[in-house]
Amino acid sequence: MSQEEVSLEARLEEQEAFEPPESFVEQANVADPSIYEEFEENWPECWERAADLLSWEEEYDTVLEDGDAPFYEWFTGGELNASYNCLDRHVEDGAKNRAAIKWEGELGETRTYTYGELLNEVEAFAATLRDLGVEEDDVVTLYMPMIPELPVAMLACARIGAPHSVVFAGFSADALATRMNAADSEYLVTCDGYYRRGDALDHISKANEGLEGVEHEVSDVVVVDRLGDALSHSLGDNQHDYDELVEEHEGASVDPVSRDAEDMLFLMYTSGTTGEPKGVKHTTGGYLAYTAWTSHSVLDIKPEDTYWCSADIGWITGHSYIVYGPLALGTTTMMYEGTPDYPEKDRLWEIVEKNRVDVFYTAPTAIRAFMKWGSQYPEEHDLSSLRLLGTVGEPINPRAWKWYYKHIGDEECPIVDTWWQTETGGMMITTLPAINTMKPGSAGPPLPGISAKVVDAEGEEVSAGKAGYVTVDKPWPGMLRTLYKNDERFIEEYWDEYSDEEADEWVYFPEDGAKIDDDGYITILGRVDDVINVSGHRLGTMEIESAVVGVEGVAEAAVVGGDHDVKGEAVYVYAIPEDGYEGNDELGERVIEGVVDAIGPIARPEEVIFTPELPKTRSGKIMRRLLEDIASGNELGDTSTLRNPEVVDDIEEQVAGD
Ligand code: PRX
């Protein structure tokens, strides 16, 4: 590094607050700070601003219906169609030839769908689904990787009013079966495979294995042929080739079905404290208005932009900020099939340069990997088209934030660190990029109209600097409406902790720890339940534990998250071998395989530690906190309350020895 660079690094290192550049402010969608007041004074009618970004077939009568809280309803009486809002209206407005989706495959092939072309394919596939017998409100499962047919299928479902349930392609066959069973889903759209690090990956076998675990009859399966000759596959009795069906229905005209604002747009399963994944239900009006509004105000998306969110559509980030929000605004949204380091570690920057990407949204885990690889990779490319950067999924440490700011944004792009969840539908706590000062490591204030607070165990707001829990004590349009077919669990999971049911005061509890500064900025500290956040992906420890104890030779197990410098958190398994089995490498390998088979490679344990006993309190509860500290290499707190303190040294020695 030159002298000049060294002093620049040192200055950045110390700087704690960053102002949005004037050039950004001048062009921003939302730049007037009075928006905070406007939303506060005019709540809940302020949310009409979000609804106004959409085209309604039938105007709504009421912004918020809270008579049956916490089963809130938004924009009641309104009718609309999400696919119409994401496609037809832009075509009608003259944007037929604007690129809607620009896709790049891992091997370098590209496909661009204009709004006109995307609408045609969505109509052809919507007609296909109808012909197969899909009716309004039937749940269609989409088990697909990052190929354009995934958003096509989502929008085709939306067009005919069939909620989709997307299952992340990296999830296992078991996970697919569990989700299809839970949603009684009789239709599946999947593909033969996709590319990962240059290899053709077989996906159809996993899908077929999953189908064997579905307890009801599956009517039809549509299979996209992504790999052509690279993977030969045969279709079963009720399986159809996507291309053939779409060709047959080419030119079909399918009117968008008018959906009630509160009708379900999609289901998305996410991990919770217990083993069963939770089916988060999102609606047509509130969700679409909220994702469009946050795409407009936080991501500053404009129709003429090329916008890129590098998440996978299999997670909520991809639903809200690759598909629905950006397309509702009529912009060009990018999709990339593969990994960021294939064939080289500059792949993403090459894509940014080639497509002149304006806004880039990614996860801290990716940024930490970029940092580790080094700044020479982004430096090889012209990234001057970038105007705004974003992150989501987990806390971002100030060092990674500053690296992103300097090496990707060239100190000219604001960064939005957006806190939200599958359940919230869209962003909740973040700076508005043209308005607020940025403080690396702190997400920022709650968005206008969002009443997020940091409270103690009793629900009292904590003073500045003290740790507490995030709560939200007013509803918002993008919120989940319930857990699919399980209203009781919805209340239990999110509302029981802090609400005063008798007083009809409802407080949403996201199960995240946080602290608040005296200027109202919120720093998220991470989950406080038994959920771990691996590379920005939410995994339930109970789900992993049940996979571990399902392995022959394991008697008992505890799974915790330990610090990891790239993934944020990694999965650590502590396991007691059954009598007659030895805790050796072979059993360790089988445990790892068992977890990958049950959940998917994202849950692959970092380490399996065998121990004759787990540290337990006198009342017999496993001391998870202690196991987390051991995994993270932290200093251990008081162990005197343990029933079996001697096991701690034993375990520590093993971990240190690896
Ligand atoms: O712990 C928070 C963390 O991710 C959780 C939500 O995970 P999921 O539903 O999978 O959605 C991820 C993408 C929205 C939260 O409870 N989280 C998300 N964003 C941030 C974050 N933690 C800190 N800072 C963030 N910006």
Residues whose N, C-alpha, C, O or C-beta is under 5 A from the ligand:
A	BS01	PRX	T317 T391 V392 G393 E394 P395 D417 T418 W419 W420 Q421 T422 E423 P510 D512 I524 G526 R527 G536 R538
